[in-house]
Amino acid sequence: MPQLNPPPWFYILIFSCLVFILIIPHKVVAHTYPNPPTSKTTESPNTESSTWPW
């Protein structure tokens, strides 16, 4: 049974931890959004009630 033989699984665990600790954060931090965020306008929206024809 492969679960009882720890050396190959231990190396896979160490390699996976190194990938998650060293490589993944740089890719997440370097991510750029396609559209930059825009600031909201300070104008208040039109809140007048509309007159319905019925």
C-alpha positions in Angstrom: 0.0 0.0 0.0 1.6 3.4 -1.0 0.1 5.2 2.0 2.4 3.3 4.3 5.6 4.3 2.5 6.1 8.0 3.6 9.2 9.1 1.7 7.6 9.8 -1.7 4.6 11.4 -0.1 6.7 13.5 2.2 8.6 15.0 -0.8 5.4 15.7 -2.6 4.0 17.4 0.5 7.2 19.6 0.8 7.2 20.5 -2.8 3.5 21.4 -2.7 4.0 23.6 0.3 6.9 25.4 -1.4 4.8 26.0 -4.4 2.0 27.5 -2.3 4.3 29.6 -0.2 6.8 30.8 -2.8 5.2 30.9 -6.2 1.4 31.4 -5.8 1.6 34.7 -3.7 3.7 36.4 -6.4 1.1 35.5 -9.1 -1.8 36.7 -7.0 0.0 40.0 -6.1 0.9 40.6 -9.8 -2.7 40.1 -11.0 -4.1 43.2 -12.7 -7.7 43.9 -13.3 -8.8 44.6 -16.9 -10.7 47.7 -16.0 -9.3 50.1 -13.4 -11.7 51.1 -10.6 -13.4 54.4 -11.1 -14.5 56.8 -8.3 -18.1 57.3 -7.6 -19.8 60.6 -8.5 -20.9 62.9 -5.7 -24.1 63.7 -7.4 -27.2 62.4 -5.7 -29.5 60.4 -8.0 -32.9 61.7 -9.2 -35.4 60.6 -6.6 -38.5 62.3 -7.9 -41.6 60.1 -8.0 -42.9 59.4 -11.5 -46.5 59.9 -12.5 -48.0 56.8 -13.9 -50.8 57.0 -16.5 -53.1 54.7 -14.7 
